[in-house]
Amino acid sequence: MPEAPAPDLSPAMPRPALALPVEGMTCAACAGRVRRALLKVPGVTAAEVNPVTGRAAVMGQADLGTLANAVAGAGYRVPEAILDLAVGGMTCASCVARVERALARVPGVLSVQVNLATAQAHLRAVAGTTEAALGAALVAAGYRLVQADRAGGEDAAAAREARDLLAAALLSAPFLLGMAGMALGQDWMPGGWVQAGLATPVVFWLGARFWRAGFAALRAGSGNMDQLVAIGTGAAWGLSMFLLLRHGGGHAHALYFEAAAVVVFFVLLGRWLETRARRATGAAIAALLGLAPRTARRIDGGTEHEVPAAALAVHDLVVVRPGERIPADGVVREGSCGIDESALTGESRTVEKDPGAQVSTGTIVLDGRLVIEVRAIGEETMLARVAALVAAAQASRAPVQKLVDRVSAVFVPVVMGIAALTLAGWLAAGAGLEQAVITAVSVLVIACPCALGLATPAAIMAGTGAAARAGILVRDMEAIERAQAITLVAFDKTGTLTEGRPRLVALHPAAGVAPAQALRLAAALQAGSEHPLARAVAAAAAEAAAPPPVEDFRALPGRGVEGVVEGRRLALGSPRLLAERGAVAAGLGAPAAAEAAAGRSLAWLIEGDAALALLAFEDAPKPGAAGAIAALHAAGLRTAMLSGDLRAAAQGVATRLGIDDLAAEVLPADKAARIAAWQAQGQRVAMVGDGVNDAPALAQADLGIAMGTGTDVAIAAAGITLLRGDPALVPAAIEVARRTQGKIRQNLAWAFGYNIIGLPLAAAGLLSPVVAGAAMALSSVSVMASALWLARWRPREDAR
């Protein structure tokens, strides 16, 4: 699906002789047009364009986005690439801003978004921008580019973190024991030189990461949390060492080595717990991608051969046995069995598949052997597309994040300023140097920009991941925000609220017309149509003789079909078509009213100005439809239904399901106008549909919700996609979106509130560095734990 463009973060800056690729040029005249367009851009001093190499050299000062737009305005194109980089070394929200600035300065980068929770940078760049250049920019800013083997790299990093945490725990244990003894009136604290021996490796070996990252940030002219930890623990260690050298090891209780060591231990513990929580909240994508089997059993020359799944090609035939996962999207050619699609769509019930049925990568064959013709591989499979959608949603940024970014940009300098004022204030108040330094250390240690940086992305990751497991794909943060304001949920009827498989339940012939003859003529007219009603007529006429051929066939959009059958010009269509033709429904008015009152769809067989027969169709509501409507009402939402049927027929379905509002006799082209009319009345509308003709309405609505069983066009126009055609997922989708937004607010309230309360307490001397360090670690862990609680969300049983 198309993704909303990210804001252009690249600053305008001099880029002499900037090389810009240009597509679409075929001659010198093209080059001239591109050159003139570039020269009109403010800040451009010169431009040379070579149509042979397809490149433009631009001198002067202008941002790439403006240059690319100028080229597009001239009728050409600057090719772009989307890059996703794993960034190592980020620890807090200020790191996010610094990484974004560093990457935005790389020539060729058009826009960049960095997600702290996923440790990923999402870039839109001019084609040809290299990872080497981006990696060099990261290194210069004090970070690193994590290479392709990310899973192995993450495992190694996790092992190192666990090792460092264990070492810190062992070295800090005597301090924790001594602190516990003090609370119990016992003297269990080690001697001064022992304390120094225990604390020094903790601060300068296990805590070396804080010093390295802090100095890197300092060189880049910015601040981060590592600086606060390094300065705080370094000050506590330095003061303690000064006192130890001055007074000797006999004054163990006047030293602060325990503060330095235990703070590092608590920060490492918090980072370790935070990392585990991050991997848990991001597990949705890994779980999806893990569904794809690595090998497949391909049929070559009539013999089965095991090959890598990546080696499969479209139209290959593969065999899948009971208990195995399907290696590629395809169509069943031989065999019938039940398929477990729960991991992909959230559908807990077995789905039966017969020849001709479509199957998806990663689903499990339960009780039969299938031969499948491959139709999609790699990134084109449903599984890969779902994973890509989830990843895009998790990388999206909430508008409130702009406030967090502004706060994070000044957070560390402000905290350092508060610490300096605290030190000066306590000294001015007559406190000793020890008390002043330790209080300032508490201020440095308790401040935590991590919680601010994690609050929004952690909630988005958890919410979209939980939704994906339930078969609900949220395209981006905008869809989550729009779900909050929805007041009306409008459903398309056929295929959305109903099964979409109507059956012919009654045929009323006019006087002098045999029922079999009417059915035969109707079947002839519908033979070339794929409309659900056409299939119902064909099914009803299946046992009769083959229908005669139709000539001069023509579809009448939104009304029906017409053609010549056995020399007779006939039409078959809706009551609207009957009225347009001015045809007389002689003797069929009463049956038509009765059938419509029963909620059935009507079609008329017409010849000239006379109705030959009335056909009544019934499309049963889906099992979850009534429950979905009730759940929406319970959530305080109104419901509506759009239908092309006569009002009487549509009203029967609406009444049966308990729907509040109805728009009947609506042509496909008018659905978007009906949505706009509700919006003009002050409603915020969510539209639920599944067909091509629903796409304009899905785009017009404040929130589009597409049934994944529908078309790619409908899915592309929607903010939320349901991977199975169950209306009960609609209230579940709105619920998880609202819960995600609520979790973002809750996390931000906690992160801001923690710092607003903690900093004054530390400055007032009411928190020791050890307590401050524990509280700081707890803040980040609490935010991630809160997100993990959201990740446990499951739809109610009636939506599964």
C-alpha positions in Angstrom: 0.0 0.0 0.0 1.1 3.5 -0.6 2.7 5.1 2.4 2.1 8.7 3.4 5.3 10.7 2.6 7.5 11.5 5.6 8.3 15.1 6.3 11.4 16.4 4.5 13.9 16.8 7.3 17.0 17.6 5.2 18.1 21.2 5.8 18.9 23.6 3.0 22.7 23.7 2.8 25.3 24.3 0.1 25.9 21.2 -2.0 28.3 22.2 -4.8 28.2 20.0 -7.8 25.5 17.8 -6.4 24.9 14.8 -8.8 21.3 14.2 -9.4 20.0 11.2 -11.5 17.1 12.0 -13.8 14.9 9.5 -15.6 12.9 10.1 -18.7 15.3 12.2 -20.7 15.7 11.1 -24.4 17.4 14.0 -26.1 19.1 17.4 -25.8 15.8 19.2 -25.6 14.9 17.1 -22.5 18.1 18.1 -20.9 17.4 21.7 -21.7 14.0 21.6 -20.0 15.4 19.9 -16.9 18.2 22.5 -16.7 15.8 25.4 -17.0 13.6 23.9 -14.3 16.6 23.5 -11.9 17.9 27.0 -12.5 14.5 28.4 -11.4 14.9 26.8 -8.0 15.9 29.5 -5.4 19.5 29.0 -4.4 20.7 27.2 -7.5 23.6 29.1 -9.1 24.3 26.7 -12.0 23.1 23.4 -13.4 24.5 21.1 -16.1 22.4 18.2 -17.5 23.7 15.3 -19.5 21.0 13.3 -21.3 23.4 10.5 -22.1 24.4 9.7 -18.6 21.0 10.7 -17.2 22.5 12.9 -14.6 22.3 16.6 -13.6 25.1 18.5 -11.8 23.6 21.2 -9.6 25.6 24.0 -7.9 24.4 26.3 -5.2 22.2 26.0 -2.2 18.9 24.1 -2.3 17.4 21.1 -0.6 17.0 17.9 -2.6 13.2 17.7 -2.1 12.8 21.0 -3.9 15.2 20.0 -6.7 13.3 16.7 -7.2 10.0 18.5 -7.3 11.4 20.9 -10.0 12.5 17.9 -12.1 9.0 16.4 -11.7 7.4 19.6 -12.7 9.4 19.5 -15.9 7.9 16.1 -16.7 10.8 13.9 -15.6 11.7 12.0 -12.5 14.4 11.7 -9.9 14.4 8.0 -9.1 14.1 7.3 -5.4 14.9 4.3 -3.1 13.5 3.4 0.3 16.2 2.3 2.8 15.7 0.8 6.2 18.9 0.8 8.3 19.5 -0.8 11.7 21.3 1.7 13.9 23.4 0.7 16.8 24.2 2.8 19.9 20.9 4.7 20.4 19.9 5.0 24.0 17.4 7.9 24.3 15.2 10.3 22.4 18.0 12.8 22.0 19.9 10.1 20.1 16.9 9.9 17.6 17.2 13.6 16.8 21.0 13.4 16.4 20.8 10.3 14.1 18.1 12.0 12.0 20.2 15.2 11.6 23.3 13.1 10.7 21.5 11.1 8.0 19.6 14.1 6.6 22.9 15.8 5.8 24.1 12.9 3.6 23.8 14.0 -0.1 20.9 12.1 -1.6 18.8 11.8 1.5 15.3 13.3 1.0 13.7 12.4 4.3 14.5 10.3 7.3 12.5 8.9 10.3 14.2 7.1 13.2 12.4 4.8 15.6 14.0 4.3 19.0 12.0 1.3 19.9 12.9 -0.6 16.7 16.4 1.0 16.4 15.6 1.5 12.8 16.1 4.4 10.4 13.6 4.7 7.5 15.0 6.8 4.7 13.7 8.1 1.4 16.7 8.8 -0.8 17.8 9.5 -4.3 18.6 6.2 -6.0 22.2 5.3 -5.7 22.7 6.7 -2.2 25.0 4.1 -0.6 24.9 2.5 2.8 28.6 3.2 3.1 27.9 7.0 3.0 25.1 6.6 5.5 27.2 4.4 7.7 30.0 7.0 7.7 27.6 9.7 8.8 26.4 7.5 11.6 29.9 6.8 12.8 30.8 10.5 12.7 27.7 11.1 14.9 28.8 8.5 17.4 26.6 5.6 16.2 27.1 2.6 14.0 25.3 0.8 11.1 24.3 -2.7 12.1 24.9 -5.0 9.1 22.6 -7.4 7.4 22.9 -10.4 9.8 20.8 -8.6 12.2 19.4 -11.6 14.0 22.8 -12.9 14.7 24.0 -9.4 15.7 21.1 -9.0 18.1 21.7 -12.4 19.7 25.4 -11.5 20.2 24.5 -8.1 21.6 22.0 -9.7 24.0 24.6 -12.1 25.2 27.1 -9.3 25.8 24.4 -7.3 27.7 23.6 -10.4 29.9 27.3 -11.0 30.6 27.9 -7.4 31.6 24.8 -7.3 33.7 25.9 -10.5 35.6 29.3 -9.1 36.2 27.8 -5.8 37.5 25.5 -7.7 39.8 28.3 -9.7 41.3 30.5 -6.7 41.9 27.6 -4.6 43.2 26.2 -7.3 45.5 28.5 -6.4 48.5 27.2 -2.8 48.2 23.6 -3.9 48.1 24.3 -6.2 51.1 25.9 -3.3 53.0 23.0 -1.1 52.3 20.6 -3.7 53.5 22.7 -4.1 56.7 22.4 -0.3 57.3 18.7 -0.6 57.1 18.8 -3.4 59.7 21.3 -1.7 62.0 24.2 -4.0 60.9 27.6 -3.0 59.6 28.0 -5.2 56.5 29.6 -2.5 54.2 33.1 -3.5 52.9 36.1 -1.4 53.8 37.1 1.6 51.8 39.8 0.1 49.6 37.6 -3.0 48.9 34.8 -0.6 47.8 37.2 1.1 45.4 38.3 -2.2 44.0 34.7 -3.3 43.5 33.4 0.0 42.1 36.2 0.9 39.7 35.6 -1.9 37.2 31.9 -1.3 37.3 32.2 2.4 36.5 35.1 2.3 34.0 34.8 -1.2 32.5 31.2 -2.2 32.6 30.1 1.4 32.3 32.6 2.2 29.5 29.7 2.3 27.1 28.3 5.4 28.8 31.7 7.2 28.6 32.1 6.3 24.9 28.6 7.3 23.8 28.8 10.4 26.0 32.0 11.6 24.5 30.8 10.8 20.9 27.7 13.0 21.6 29.9 15.7 23.0 32.0 15.7 19.8 28.9 16.0 17.8 27.8 19.0 19.8 24.8 17.4 21.5 23.8 15.6 24.7 22.3 12.3 25.6 21.5 10.1 28.6 24.9 8.4 28.5 26.5 11.7 29.4 24.2 12.1 32.5 25.1 8.6 33.7 28.8 9.0 33.0 29.1 12.4 34.7 27.0 11.3 37.6 28.7 8.0 38.3 32.2 9.6 37.5 31.5 12.4 40.0 30.4 10.0 42.7 33.5 7.8 42.1 35.9 10.8 42.0 34.5 12.3 45.2 34.8 8.9 46.9 38.4 8.4 45.7 39.3 11.9 46.9 37.9 11.2 50.4 39.5 7.7 50.5 43.0 9.2 49.7 42.5 12.0 52.2 41.0 10.1 55.1 42.1 6.5 54.5 40.0 3.3 54.3 38.7 3.6 57.8 35.8 5.9 56.8 33.9 3.4 54.7 30.5 4.9 55.5 31.6 8.4 54.3 32.3 7.1 50.8 30.0 7.0 47.8 31.4 4.1 45.8 28.2 2.2 46.3 26.3 5.0 44.6 28.5 4.9 41.5 28.5 1.1 41.2 24.8 0.4 42.0 23.7 3.2 39.6 25.6 1.5 36.8 24.1 -1.8 37.7 20.6 -0.4 37.8 21.0 1.3 34.4 22.4 -1.9 32.9 19.5 -3.9 34.4 17.0 -1.4 33.0 18.7 -1.6 29.5 18.6 -5.4 29.6 14.9 -5.5 30.6 14.1 -2.8 28.0 15.9 -4.7 25.3 13.9 -7.9 26.1 10.7 -5.9 26.1 11.6 -4.3 22.7 12.1 -7.7 21.2 8.8 -8.9 22.6 6.9 -5.9 21.2 8.5 -6.3 17.8 7.9 -10.0 17.8 4.9 -9.7 15.4 7.0 -9.2 12.3 9.5 -11.9 13.3 6.7 -14.3 13.9 5.1 -13.5 10.5 8.4 -13.9 8.6 9.1 -17.1 10.5 6.0 -18.7 9.1 7.6 -19.1 5.6 9.3 -22.5 5.3 12.9 -22.6 4.0 12.4 -25.6 1.6 9.8 -26.8 -0.8 9.0 -30.0 -2.6 8.9 -29.1 -6.3 7.7 -31.4 -9.1 10.2 -31.6 -11.9 9.5 -33.9 -14.7 6.9 -35.8 -12.7 9.4 -36.3 -9.8 9.4 -34.5 -6.4 12.6 -32.7 -5.5 13.3 -30.8 -2.3 14.6 -27.3 -3.2 15.1 -24.0 -1.3 11.8 -22.1 -1.2 13.7 -19.1 -2.6 14.3 -21.1 -5.8 10.6 -21.4 -6.6 9.3 -19.6 -9.7 5.8 -18.6 -10.7 3.9 -21.5 -12.3 6.0 -24.1 -10.5 4.1 -27.1 -9.1 4.8 -27.9 -5.4 3.6 -30.7 -3.2 2.6 -30.0 0.4 2.0 -32.9 2.8 -0.1 -33.0 6.0 1.5 -30.9 8.8 3.7 -28.9 6.4 3.6 -25.2 5.7 2.8 -23.9 2.3 6.0 -22.4 0.7 4.4 -19.9 -1.7 1.1 -18.3 -2.6 -0.7 -20.3 -5.2 -3.8 -22.1 -6.4 -4.7 -25.7 -5.5 -4.5 -28.0 -8.5 -4.9 -31.4 -6.9 -6.3 -32.5 -3.5 -8.6 -31.2 -0.9 -8.0 -30.6 2.8 -8.3 -28.3 5.7 -5.9 -25.4 6.1 -4.9 -23.7 9.4 -4.6 -20.0 8.5 -4.7 -18.7 12.1 -1.1 -17.5 12.2 -1.7 -15.3 9.2 -5.3 -14.2 9.5 -6.3 -14.9 13.1 -9.0 -17.3 11.9 -9.1 -20.1 14.5 -11.4 -22.3 12.4 -10.1 -24.7 9.8 -10.6 -23.4 6.2 -11.4 -26.1 3.6 -9.6 -25.9 0.3 -10.5 -27.6 -2.9 -9.0 -27.4 -6.4 -9.1 -23.8 -7.6 -8.9 -22.4 -4.1 -6.2 -19.9 -3.3 -3.7 -20.6 -0.5 -1.1 -18.5 1.2 2.5 -18.9 2.3 3.0 -20.0 5.8 -0.4 -21.6 6.3 -0.5 -25.3 7.4 -1.9 -28.2 5.5 -3.8 -30.3 8.1 -5.3 -33.5 6.7 -4.4 -34.0 3.0 -1.9 -33.8 0.3 -2.0 -30.8 -2.0 -0.4 -30.0 -5.4 -0.2 -26.2 -5.7 0.7 -24.0 -8.6 2.8 -21.1 -7.5 1.4 -17.7 -8.2 3.4 -15.4 -6.0 6.9 -15.6 -4.4 9.1 -13.5 -2.2 7.9 -10.0 -1.5 4.8 -10.5 -3.6 3.3 -13.1 -1.2 0.5 -12.2 1.2 2.8 -13.0 4.1 5.5 -10.6 2.9 3.0 -7.9 2.2 1.4 -8.3 5.6 4.9 -8.1 7.3 5.7 -5.0 5.2 2.5 -3.3 6.3 3.1 -4.1 9.9 6.7 -2.8 9.7 5.5 0.4 8.0 2.9 0.9 10.7 5.4 0.4 13.4 7.8 2.9 11.8 5.1 5.6 11.6 5.3 8.6 13.9 2.5 10.1 15.9 2.1 13.9 15.6 2.5 14.1 19.4 6.1 12.8 18.8 7.0 16.3 17.5 6.5 17.6 21.0 8.6 14.8 22.4 11.4 15.6 19.9 11.5 19.2 20.8 11.7 18.4 24.5 14.4 15.8 23.9 16.5 18.2 21.9 17.0 20.4 25.0 16.5 17.8 27.7 20.1 16.9 28.5 21.5 20.5 28.5 18.6 21.5 30.7 19.3 18.7 33.2 23.0 19.5 33.3 22.0 23.1 34.0 19.7 22.0 36.8 22.5 19.9 38.2 25.0 22.8 38.1 22.4 25.1 39.8 21.8 22.4 42.4 25.5 22.1 43.2 25.9 25.9 43.4 22.7 26.3 45.5 23.7 23.7 48.1 27.2 25.2 48.4 25.7 28.7 48.7 23.3 27.4 51.4 26.3 26.3 53.5 26.3 22.6 52.8 29.5 20.7 52.5 31.1 19.8 49.1 30.1 16.1 49.6 26.4 16.9 50.1 26.4 19.3 47.2 28.1 16.9 44.8 26.0 13.9 45.8 22.8 15.9 45.4 23.9 17.1 41.9 24.7 13.5 41.0 21.2 12.5 42.0 19.8 15.1 39.6 22.0 13.8 36.8 21.1 10.2 37.4 17.4 10.4 37.9 16.8 12.3 34.6 15.6 9.9 31.9 15.0 10.9 28.3 14.7 7.2 27.5 11.1 7.0 28.7 10.2 9.9 26.6 11.7 8.4 23.5 10.2 5.0 24.0 6.7 6.1 25.0 5.1 6.5 21.5 7.0 3.9 19.4 6.7 1.2 22.0 2.9 1.6 22.1 2.6 1.7 18.3 4.7 -1.5 18.0 2.7 -3.3 20.6 -0.7 -2.2 19.3 0.0 -2.9 15.6 1.7 -6.2 16.5 -1.3 -7.4 18.6 -3.6 -6.3 15.8 -1.7 -8.2 13.2 -1.9 -11.4 15.2 -5.7 -11.0 15.2 -5.8 -10.5 11.4 -6.0 -6.7 11.6 -3.5 -4.6 9.6 -3.1 -0.9 10.6 -1.4 1.0 7.8 0.0 3.9 9.9 -0.4 6.1 12.9 -2.8 8.3 11.1 -5.3 5.5 10.9 -5.0 4.9 14.7 -5.6 8.6 15.4 -8.6 8.8 13.1 -10.2 5.8 14.8 -10.5 7.9 18.0 -12.9 10.4 16.5 -15.2 8.0 14.6 -18.9 8.4 15.3 -20.5 6.4 12.5 -19.5 3.1 10.9 -20.9 2.5 7.4 -20.9 -0.9 5.9 -21.3 -2.0 2.3 -23.9 -4.7 2.2 -23.0 -7.4 -0.3 -19.9 -9.3 0.6 -19.3 -7.3 3.7 -22.3 -7.8 6.0 -23.6 -10.6 3.9 -22.0 -13.7 2.5 -21.8 -12.3 -1.0 -23.1 -15.6 -2.3 -26.8 -14.9 -3.1 -29.0 -17.8 -4.2 -32.2 -17.6 -6.2 -35.0 -18.4 -3.8 -38.1 -17.5 -5.9 -39.1 -16.9 -9.5 -42.4 -15.4 -10.3 -43.3 -15.6 -14.1 -45.8 -13.2 -15.7 -49.0 -14.6 -17.1 -48.4 -16.9 -20.0 -44.6 -17.4 -19.3 -43.4 -20.8 -18.2 -41.0 -20.7 -15.1 -38.5 -22.9 -16.9 -38.5 -20.7 -19.9 -38.0 -17.6 -17.8 -35.1 -19.2 -16.0 -33.5 -20.4 -19.3 -33.6 -16.9 -20.8 -32.2 -15.3 -17.6 -29.4 -17.8 -17.5 -28.6 -17.0 -21.1 -28.3 -13.3 -20.4 -26.1 -13.9 -17.3 -23.8 -16.5 -18.9 -21.0 -13.9 -19.6 -21.3 -12.1 -16.2 -19.3 -12.6 -13.0 -21.8 -10.7 -10.9 -22.9 -12.7 -7.7 -26.5 -12.7 -8.9 -25.4 -14.1 -12.3 -23.7 -17.0 -10.5 -26.9 -17.5 -8.5 -28.9 -17.8 -11.7 -26.4 -20.1 -13.3 -26.5 -22.3 -10.2 -30.3 -22.5 -10.3 -30.3 -23.4 -14.0 -27.5 -25.9 -13.7 -29.7 -28.9 -13.9 -31.7 -27.7 -16.9 -30.6 -27.8 -20.5 -27.7 -25.5 -21.5 -28.9 -21.9 -22.0 -28.9 -20.6 -25.6 -26.1 -18.2 -26.7 -26.5 -14.5 -26.2 -25.7 -11.9 -28.9 -25.1 -8.2 -28.7 -24.5 -8.5 -25.0 -24.0 -5.3 -23.0 -23.5 -4.6 -19.3 -25.5 -1.7 -17.8 -23.4 -0.6 -14.8 -25.4 -0.5 -11.6 -28.5 -1.7 -13.3 -28.1 -5.0 -15.1 -27.4 -6.5 -18.5 -29.1 -6.8 -21.9 -28.7 -8.8 -25.1 -30.4 -10.8 -27.8 -31.4 -14.4 -27.1 -33.0 -16.4 -29.8 -33.9 -13.3 -31.7 -35.5 -11.6 -28.7 -34.0 -8.4 -27.2 -34.1 -9.0 -23.4 -32.8 -7.2 -20.3 -32.3 -8.5 -16.8 -31.7 -6.1 -14.0 -32.7 -4.1 -11.0 -36.0 -2.3 -10.3 -34.2 0.8 -11.4 -33.8 -0.7 -14.9 -37.5 -1.7 -14.9 -38.4 2.0 -14.3 -36.0 3.3 -16.9 -37.5 1.0 -19.6 -41.0 2.0 -18.6 -41.9 -1.7 -18.4 -45.1 -2.8 -16.9 -44.9 -5.4 -14.0 -48.4 -6.8 -14.9 -49.6 -9.0 -12.0 -46.1 -9.1 -10.3 -46.4 -6.0 -8.1 -47.8 -7.9 -5.1 -45.1 -10.6 -5.2 -42.4 -7.9 -5.7 -43.6 -6.0 -2.6 -43.7 -9.2 -0.5 -40.2 -10.3 -1.6 -38.7 -6.9 -0.9 -40.4 -6.8 2.6 -38.7 -10.1 3.3 -35.3 -8.5 2.7 -34.7 -10.1 -0.7 -33.0 -8.6 -3.7 -35.1 -8.3 -6.9 -34.2 -8.7 -10.6 -36.6 -8.3 -13.5 -36.5 -10.1 -16.8 -37.8 -7.6 -19.3 -38.7 -7.7 -23.0 -39.7 -4.4 -24.6 -42.1 -2.7 -22.3 -43.2 -5.9 -20.4 -41.8 -7.8 -17.5 -41.6 -11.5 -18.2 -40.6 -12.6 -14.7 -39.5 -11.5 -11.3 -36.5 -13.2 -9.7 -35.9 -12.9 -5.9 -32.4 -13.5 -4.3 -31.4 -14.0 -0.7 -27.9 -13.3 0.5 -27.6 -14.5 4.1 -25.9 -12.2 6.6 -22.5 -13.3 7.8 -22.5 -15.1 11.2 -20.6 -12.3 12.9 -22.6 -9.4 11.4 -25.3 -9.0 14.1 -22.7 -9.3 16.9 -20.4 -6.7 15.2 -23.3 -4.2 15.0 -24.1 -4.8 18.7 -20.5 -4.3 19.7 -20.3 -1.1 17.8 -23.4 0.2 19.5 -21.9 -0.8 22.9 -18.9 1.3 22.0 -21.1 4.3 21.5 -21.0 4.3 17.7 -23.8 4.6 15.2 -24.0 2.2 12.2 -25.2 2.6 8.7 -25.5 0.4 5.6 -25.0 1.2 1.9 -26.8 -0.9 -0.7 -27.9 -0.7 -4.3 -31.1 -2.7 -3.4 -34.6 -1.3 -3.2 -35.2 0.4 0.1 -37.7 -2.3 1.2 -35.2 -5.1 0.6 -32.3 -3.3 2.1 -34.4 -2.3 5.1 -35.1 -5.9 5.8 -31.4 -6.7 6.2 -30.8 -3.5 8.2 -33.6 -4.2 10.6 -32.5 -7.9 11.0 -29.0 -6.7 12.0 -30.1 -3.7 14.1 -28.4 -1.1 11.8 -29.3 2.6 12.6 -29.2 4.3 9.2 -29.7 3.1 5.7 -28.7 4.4 2.2 -30.5 2.2 -0.3 -30.7 2.3 -4.1 -27.2 3.8 -4.2 -25.2 3.3 -7.4 -21.6 2.4 -6.9 -20.5 5.8 -8.1 -22.6 7.5 -5.5 -21.3 5.7 -2.4 -18.6 8.4 -1.8 -21.2 11.1 -2.2 -23.3 9.4 0.5 -20.3 9.3 2.8 -19.7 13.0 2.2 -23.3 13.7 3.0 -22.9 12.0 6.4 -19.7 14.0 7.0 -21.5 17.2 6.2 -24.0 16.4 9.0 -21.0 16.4 11.4 -20.4 12.6 11.5 -16.8 11.2 11.4 -17.3 8.2 9.2 -15.5 4.8 9.0 -16.4 3.0 5.8 -16.2 -0.8 5.6 -16.1 -2.4 2.1 -14.4 -5.0 0.0 -14.9 -4.3 -3.7 -13.5 -2.1 -6.5 -16.6 0.0 -6.3 -16.0 0.6 -2.6 -12.6 2.2 -3.2 -13.9 5.8 -3.7 -16.0 5.5 -0.6 -13.1 4.1 1.4 -10.9 7.0 0.3 -13.7 9.6 1.1 -14.3 8.3 4.6 -12.4 9.6 7.6 -11.2 6.0 8.1 -11.4 3.2 5.4 -11.6 -0.4 6.6 -11.1 -3.0 3.8 -12.0 -6.6 4.0 -8.8 -8.5 3.0 -10.9 -10.9 1.1 -11.7 -8.1 -1.3 -9.6 -6.4 -4.0 -6.2 -4.8 -3.9 -7.8 -1.5 -4.9 -10.0 -1.5 -1.9 -7.1 -2.5 0.4 -4.9 0.2 -1.0 -7.6 2.9 -0.3 -8.0 1.8 3.3 -6.3 2.7 6.6 -7.1 -0.6 8.2 -7.3 -4.0 6.4 -9.0 -7.1 7.8 -7.3 -10.2 6.7 -10.5 -12.2 6.8 -14.0 -11.2 5.8 -15.5 -11.2 9.3 -17.5 -8.1 10.2 -16.8 -8.9 13.9 -13.2 -7.7 13.3 -14.5 -4.2 12.7 -15.3 -3.3 16.3 -12.1 -5.2 17.3 -10.0 -2.9 14.9 -11.5 0.2 16.4 -10.9 -1.1 19.9 -7.2 -1.9 19.3 -6.7 1.5 17.6 -8.3 3.3 20.6 -6.3 1.2 23.1 -3.0 2.1 21.2 -3.8 5.8 21.3 -4.7 5.6 24.9 -1.5 3.7 25.7 0.5 6.5 24.0 -1.1 9.1 26.2 -0.6 7.0 29.3 3.1 6.4 28.5 3.8 10.0 27.7 2.0 11.1 30.9 4.2 8.7 32.9 7.4 9.8 31.2 6.8 13.5 31.6 5.3 13.1 35.1 8.3 11.0 36.2 10.8 13.7 35.3 8.6 16.6 36.5 8.3 14.9 40.0 11.7 13.2 40.2 14.0 16.2 39.2 12.8 18.5 42.0 12.9 15.8 44.6 16.5 15.0 43.6 17.5 18.7 43.6 16.0 19.0 47.1 18.3 16.2 48.4 15.4 13.9 49.0 16.7 11.1 46.8 20.1 9.4 47.1 22.0 8.6 43.8 21.2 4.9 44.3 17.4 5.5 44.6 17.6 7.9 41.7 19.4 5.3 39.6 16.8 2.7 40.4 14.0 5.1 39.6 15.6 6.1 36.3 15.9 2.5 35.2 12.3 1.8 36.4 10.9 4.6 34.2 12.1 3.1 30.9 11.2 -0.4 32.0 7.7 0.8 33.1 7.0 2.3 29.7 8.0 -0.9 27.9 6.1 -3.1 30.4 3.0 -0.9 29.8 3.5 -1.5 26.0 3.9 -5.2 26.6 0.5 -5.2 28.4 -1.0 -3.8 25.3 0.7 -6.5 23.2 -1.3 -9.1 25.1 -4.5 -7.7 23.6 -6.8 -10.2 21.9 -10.1 -9.6 20.2 -13.2 -11.0 22.0 -14.1 -14.6 21.2 -17.0 -13.4 19.0 -14.5 -11.7 16.7 -12.3 -14.7 16.2 
